[in-house]
Every structure is written in structure tokens, then in C-alpha cells.
Amino acid sequence: MLSLLAHGDDSVRVASILGDIDTPRDEPIPFIERRQSQLLEEPLVLYGEVLFSEDGTLSKRIERPFQERVTISAESMELERKGRVRRVSLDKRAGVKVFYAGMRALLDGDTDALFEQFDVSAAVGEGANWRIELIPKDTDLRTFVEQLIITGQGSQVLMVHTDQPGGDWQEISFNPAGK
């Protein structure tokens, strides 16, 4: 059973969790993603790989049920679908820029950078299992992310759940062992 830490202890627990995170770099990590929208009768399930590069680039390649690649760097976001590539400056997508900074902070174990972008609403954990609940501080980011719930075990991030405005959500589960 997980126990909720007192609010004052949340930042200490998050710092401890982040300090232990060991996300593989430059190695594809399989994922399963579920997306629920008010427009869908049941969640859309996607399969693919993510890649966290040493240079700070995040890349997500969807392999099925369709093919798509999204790559985000500190400067831009690139979407490749059906042989077409669309590149957008993150200066024009403030919310995506903040989301990228938050994800990099999480994966790099950078507590200060994470706390610049998010308020910690809860940090839960017992033993090797943990969960962090984050609320975006940035108003641009809050237009498409109400809350992030990150769960993991030991040094691994296992799932990132995103609650979106209007009741939509997205959940990506990572499988670093490829099992």
C-alpha cells in the first residue's frame, strides 16, 4: 500500500525520486499509449518507441495503428506523417515548450527545473514504487494539460498520465526491458 506524504515532504520526496531516475539515453524504449477523447467511444491504443537523446531531444515514433514521428528539441517540434514533415518553432508553441522543459527536467532528475514549471500536488511512495502528481504553473500549458501523474518503480519512469481539459486524457506506459 502506498502512503501519501505530508505536503511539506512532497518536494523532498520528489527530489529523492528524481535523483534516482535513470532513463536510458539514445536507446529506443517501447511504449503503449492510450488516448481517450470525448470524440472516441473507447481509447485509441498506439504502439511505438520513444527515444531520449543525450542532446536533449525527445522523439516518439508511433508504429501502429498508423505511422508517425514527433521530435521535440529545445527550439522546435517536428511532426512526420505520411512522408510529410512539418516543423514548428517552439517560440510559437509556448505550451509545448514548457511541457518539453518539464519532461526534460523529469528525465534528467532536475528538481529545480521541474519545480519552475510545475507545482507538486502529491508525492506518494512506499519502497521502490512511487507516484508524482504535477500541476502546470504556465497558463499556456494548462490549455492542454491539467495534471500530469508520473508513476515509476525504483529508477524507472513506468507511466506518464496526462489529464486534459474537458475530460480527455492520455497515458503512455514505458517498457524499458522491451518485454
N, C-alpha and C positions, 0 to 999 in steps of 0.2 A: 504494500500500500504506500502511495506517495503522500508526503506531508507538505502542506503549504507553509513556507517560511514567513515569518513576520515581515511586513513591508520594508522595514529598515534593513533587513537582512537580504532583500532581493538583489540589490546591487552587488553585495559581497558574493552571493551565490552565483550571479551571472558572471562576475569576474573570474570566479573559480572554474566555472563550466567553460567559458571562452578560453581560458588559459590552457585547458586540456584538449581543446578541439584540434584534431589532426586530419584536415581534409587533404586527400591526395591531390597533388598538382600534376597537371599535364598527363593525366590518366583518365580515360573515359569511365564514367560511373553510370551504370544502368539505372533507369528510373521508370516508375509507373506514375502517371499523373491522372488525377480525376478532376474534372471541371463540372460544376453544377451552375446552371443559369436558369433564370425564370423562363427562358425560351426553350429549355430542354425538358423532356419528360423524365429522363434519367441521366445520370452523369455521363459525360463523354470521357472515355478512357484512352489515354495516349501512352505509347511506349517509346523509349529512346535512350539517349545518353546525354549526360552533362559533362562539361569539361571546365575545370577551374585552373587557369593557366598561371604560371609564375609571374607573368607580366600584368596580372590583374584582370585579364579578360574572362568573362563568363560566357559560356556557349552552351546552348541547349539544342540538341538535334532530335527532332521527332521522326521516328522511323515508320510508325503505323498508328492509326489507320490512314494517315496521309504523311507526306514528307515535307519537312520544314526545318529551317535552321535560324535561330535567333542568337546573335552575338552582341554582347554589350561590353564596351570598354569605357574608360573614363570620359571619352569625348563623344562617342556615338553609339547608336544602336543600328544593327543591320539585320534585315529580315530577308531570307532567301526562301522562295516558294515557287515551284513550277518553273525553275530556270531563271526567274526574275529576282533581282536583288534591289532592295530599297534601303537606302542609308539615310538616317535622320540624326542630326546633331542633338546631343543631349541638352544643349542650351535651349532648344525648342521644346524639350520634354522634361520640364523641371521635376515632375513627379517620378519619372523613370530614373533620372539622375540621382535623386535621393534614395530610391529603392536600391539602385546599384551600389551606392555608397554603404547603405545598411547591410546588404548581403556580403559585400567585401569585408566589412568590419566583423561580421559574424564569422565568416570563414577564416579570417586572419587572426581571430581572437583579440581584436582591438576594442576593448571595453569603452575607452574614451570616445572613439568614433561612433560606436553603436549608440551610446547614450546621447550623442549630439543629435541623432536622427530619430530616436525612439524613447518613449517612456516605458519603463518596465512595469507592467500591471501585475505580474506574478512571476515568481521563480519557484518551481516545485521540484523536489527531488528527494530520492532516498536511494542510497547505494549508487550504483552506476547509472540508473535511469534518471532522466531529467526532462523538464519542460520549461520553456521560457515563453511568456506572453508579452508581446510588444505592441504598443500603440504609437503610430506615427505622430511626430510633432508637426511635420510640414503639412500645410493645408493643401498643396498640390498633390502630395502623395495620398492624403486622406480622400481625395476624389475617386481613387480606385483601390485603396487598401484601408480597411477599417482597423484590422488587427492581424498580426502575424503570431502564429503559435508554432514554435520550433521544438521538436522533441528529438531526443537522442539517447544514446547509451554510451557511457564512458567518453571516449574521444571522438565519437562519430555522430554527425547530424543524420538522423534517420528520416525525418519528415519535416516539411515546411507547409503549414496550412495557412491559407490567406482568406480571411473574411472580407468580402467586398460589399460596397453599398448596395442596398436593395435585396439582400439575402443571397446573392451569388457567392460562390466560394471555389477555391482551387486548392488541391492538395497534391504535393509531389513527394513520393516516397523514394528514397535512395537505397541502393543495394551495393555498397562498396565491394562486397565479396563477389558480386556477379552471380549470386545464387538465385 
